[in-house]
Structures are given as C-alpha cells and as structure tokens.
Amino acid sequence: MSTTLGKRSSDLLNKQINEELCFSYTYLAMSAVFREMGLDGCSRWMMLQAEESVRKAMKIYGYLQQCGAKIKFLPLTAPKQEWRAPLHIFEEFARHQQRTSSLIHAVYEVSVAEKDYQSQCFMTWFVEDQLKKENVAMRLLDKLRKMQSSDLGVIMFDADMIKREAT
C-alpha cells in the first residue's frame, strides 16, 4: 500500500526517528552512569527507556515505509556522558520527555494542517503514550527530589526502580 504523506509530515517523521535514536543513545549513557554509581535499578530502568525509544523509532520507520515515503538517515548526536548525581539524570530525562512531547505535537499539528488524516491517526498513539511517559517522568523526579537528601533515600528509590517496567 502506498499513500502520499505531506512533505512536512514526512520530514518531521524522519526527524522524529533521529530524535528517538538520539534519546535512546542518551538513555544508554544514563544507564551506564547509574551502573557506575551502583544504582542497578535505575540503570536497568533507563536501559528499558533506551529500548522503548528504539521501538518508537522503528514504529515510525515502518509507517514511513508503509506509506512509500523516503527514509532519510540523519547523523546521531553523541550523548552527554557525565552527571554529578541521580537527580541531575532524572531532571534531564524529564526534559527529554517534555521535548519529545513538543516534537510529537508538532508532527500531529502539521498532519492536521496538511489534512493528512492517516498520519493524524498514526500520531494519536504517540500523543497518548507520550502523555503517560511525561507524567511518569515528573512523578519519578518529584519522588527523587524528596528522597535524595540521604543516601538511604536514594538506595530506596533505586530499589523501587528495579520493579518498574518501561514507561
């Protein structure tokens, strides 16, 4: 099946693939830093976030292929690899989720402007999923802010993260 996507929708979806892969790369770096800090629960959870970002990129890739759109491979940006504390990592993670929300909303808005109903339907899942992800990120950040004043609090937070699934 071949469908014509609007040029702007196609361009933004290609860019979103790149963003998701860059975020995955960053989450891998965060996972490695958590591992170095001895926070295995946080490391495991961040690894799950990296895997989820790759799945989202592949979902968009498959959609573009299904629509017969050209796939454009953009360079990946090297991630930051050092953070001073777990709180700083979760603050950056929350910012990534907010950025992802704005990027997804931009794709949706363009698909509306181009009257690309198929992409609107496709992007609805991303809009809904991203709302959940951003809420989880903010709740975890708030929880860590409350617990980070003691080593025991951070250890308890990390233990809780072992049980968590990907957002």
DOVO-95889 format. One record per residue (C-alpha): residue in one letter; x, y, z. Coordinates in nm, 4 decimals. Example, Ala and Ser with C-alpha at 12.3 -4.5 7.8 and 13.67 -1.06 7.14 Angstrom:
<sites>
{A {1.2300 -0.4500 0.7800}}
{S {1.3670 -0.1060 0.7140}}
</sites>
This chain:
<sites>
{M {0.0000 0.0000 0.0000}}
{S {0.1370 0.3371 -0.0925}}
{T {-0.0017 0.6584 0.0486}}
{T {0.1154 1.0093 -0.0127}}
{L {0.2222 1.1886 0.3001}}
{G {0.2573 1.5612 0.3148}}
{K {0.6182 1.6727 0.2711}}
{R {0.6309 1.8455 0.6073}}
{S {0.4779 1.5427 0.7829}}
{S {0.7304 1.3147 0.6157}}
{D {1.0216 1.5436 0.7059}}
{L {0.9131 1.5699 1.0688}}
{L {0.8577 1.1948 1.0983}}
{N {1.2074 1.1341 0.9617}}
{K {1.3419 1.3839 1.2135}}
{Q {1.1482 1.2077 1.4903}}
{I {1.3207 0.8787 1.4036}}
{N {1.6523 1.0545 1.4538}}
{E {1.5369 1.2152 1.7798}}
{E {1.4198 0.8817 1.9204}}
{L {1.7516 0.7169 1.8326}}
{C {1.9456 1.0069 1.9878}}
{F {1.7313 0.9813 2.3011}}
{S {1.7989 0.6084 2.3115}}
{Y {2.1704 0.6784 2.2906}}
{T {2.1392 0.9274 2.5784}}
{Y {1.9408 0.6828 2.7905}}
{L {2.2129 0.4223 2.7353}}
{A {2.4680 0.6753 2.8627}}
{M {2.2447 0.7454 3.1629}}
{S {2.2153 0.3723 3.2271}}
{A {2.5936 0.3375 3.2222}}
{V {2.6375 0.6246 3.4683}}
{F {2.3775 0.4755 3.7027}}
{R {2.5653 0.1449 3.6842}}
{E {2.8895 0.3266 3.7754}}
{M {2.7068 0.4843 4.0714}}
{G {2.5997 0.1380 4.1872}}
{L {2.2322 0.2100 4.1195}}
{D {2.1394 -0.1062 3.9331}}
{G {1.7637 -0.0454 3.9496}}
{C {1.7947 0.2961 3.7881}}
{S {2.0427 0.1558 3.5359}}
{R {1.8034 -0.1238 3.4364}}
{W {1.5069 0.1141 3.4108}}
{M {1.6992 0.3589 3.1942}}
{M {1.8030 0.0694 2.9694}}
{L {1.4321 -0.0068 2.9254}}
{Q {1.3767 0.3564 2.8230}}
{A {1.6543 0.3228 2.5635}}
{E {1.4888 0.0118 2.4207}}
{E {1.1496 0.1849 2.4141}}
{S {1.2923 0.4794 2.2179}}
{V {1.4320 0.2401 1.9575}}
{R {1.0907 0.0691 1.9306}}
{K {0.9245 0.4068 1.8736}}
{A {1.1801 0.4935 1.6041}}
{M {1.1147 0.1599 1.4346}}
{K {0.7382 0.2120 1.4524}}
{I {0.7766 0.5429 1.2675}}
{Y {1.0216 0.3837 1.0236}}
{G {0.7675 0.1103 0.9444}}
{Y {0.4925 0.3669 0.8977}}
{L {0.7014 0.5712 0.6542}}
{Q {0.7852 0.2553 0.4598}}
{Q {0.4200 0.1509 0.4515}}
{C {0.3300 0.4933 0.3110}}
{G {0.6018 0.4731 0.0472}}
{A {0.7816 0.7748 0.1922}}
{K {1.1557 0.8286 0.1598}}
{I {1.3532 0.7420 0.4726}}
{K {1.6222 0.9980 0.5496}}
{F {1.9009 0.8914 0.7810}}
{L {2.0383 1.1805 0.9825}}
{P {2.3543 1.1802 1.1949}}
{L {2.3194 1.0796 1.5581}}
{T {2.4457 1.3247 1.8159}}
{A {2.6822 1.1891 2.0800}}
{P {2.5143 1.1980 2.4204}}
{K {2.6325 1.3700 2.7341}}
{Q {2.8113 1.1072 2.9392}}
{E {2.8632 1.2601 3.2811}}
{W {2.6233 1.3668 3.5516}}
{R {2.7015 1.4551 3.9127}}
{A {2.4008 1.2940 4.0793}}
{P {2.0973 1.0748 4.0114}}
{L {1.8740 1.3809 4.0444}}
{H {2.0544 1.5506 3.7550}}
{I {1.9980 1.2469 3.5359}}
{F {1.6263 1.2372 3.6128}}
{E {1.5982 1.6126 3.5556}}
{E {1.7477 1.5659 3.2108}}
{F {1.5251 1.2639 3.1467}}
{A {1.2180 1.4755 3.2325}}
{R {1.3380 1.7487 2.9940}}
{H {1.3762 1.4852 2.7205}}
{Q {1.0183 1.3724 2.7785}}
{Q {0.8934 1.7304 2.7546}}
{R {1.0932 1.7810 2.4337}}
{T {0.9553 1.4579 2.2903}}
{S {0.6019 1.5748 2.3684}}
{S {0.6562 1.9022 2.1844}}
{L {0.8073 1.7238 1.8827}}
{I {0.5206 1.4753 1.8642}}
{H {0.2667 1.7557 1.8949}}
{A {0.4423 1.9370 1.6094}}
{V {0.4105 1.6308 1.3838}}
{Y {0.0441 1.5984 1.4740}}
{E {-0.0208 1.9695 1.4110}}
{V {0.1446 1.9513 1.0691}}
{S {-0.0576 1.6423 0.9768}}
{V {-0.3725 1.8371 1.0674}}
{A {-0.2599 2.1376 0.8605}}
{E {-0.1834 1.9110 0.5630}}
{K {-0.5134 1.7240 0.6076}}
{D {-0.3118 1.4043 0.6375}}
{Y {-0.5762 1.2014 0.8215}}
{Q {-0.3774 0.8791 0.8133}}
{S {-0.0823 1.0405 0.9934}}
{Q {-0.3186 1.2003 1.2442}}
{C {-0.4487 0.8548 1.3321}}
{F {-0.0966 0.7151 1.3478}}
{M {0.0265 1.0003 1.5699}}
{T {-0.2650 0.9698 1.8140}}
{W {-0.0950 0.6688 1.9741}}
{F {0.2260 0.8703 2.0187}}
{V {0.0392 1.1665 2.1704}}
{E {-0.1363 0.9417 2.4235}}
{D {0.1755 0.7384 2.5006}}
{Q {0.3861 1.0482 2.5470}}
{L {0.1388 1.1973 2.7950}}
{K {0.1850 0.8874 3.0126}}
{K {0.5639 0.8983 2.9756}}
{E {0.5880 1.2635 3.0689}}
{N {0.3659 1.2098 3.3752}}
{V {0.5791 0.9172 3.4926}}
{A {0.8973 1.1196 3.4425}}
{M {0.7621 1.4072 3.6509}}
{R {0.6375 1.1759 3.9286}}
{L {0.9746 0.9988 3.9480}}
{L {1.1581 1.3309 3.9507}}
{D {0.9366 1.4610 4.2322}}
{K {0.9871 1.1398 4.4295}}
{L {1.3645 1.1502 4.3883}}
{R {1.3739 1.5175 4.4912}}
{K {1.2072 1.4188 4.8181}}
{M {1.4354 1.1199 4.8778}}
{Q {1.7710 1.2471 4.7527}}
{S {1.8732 1.4234 5.0742}}
{S {2.0027 1.0968 5.2200}}
{D {2.1955 0.8019 5.0829}}
{L {1.9267 0.5723 5.2229}}
{G {1.6602 0.7623 5.0310}}
{V {1.8497 0.7157 4.7039}}
{I {1.9020 0.3457 4.7803}}
{M {1.5279 0.3058 4.8469}}
{F {1.4470 0.4914 4.5240}}
{D {1.6847 0.2633 4.3327}}
{A {1.5268 -0.0474 4.4885}}
{D {1.1851 0.0755 4.3726}}
{M {1.3181 0.1241 4.0193}}
{I {1.4135 -0.2449 3.9931}}
{K {1.0414 -0.3319 3.9976}}
{R {0.9396 -0.0742 3.7370}}
{E {0.8634 -0.1524 3.3773}}
{A {0.9351 0.0810 3.0874}}
{T {0.7117 0.3895 3.0793}}
</sites>
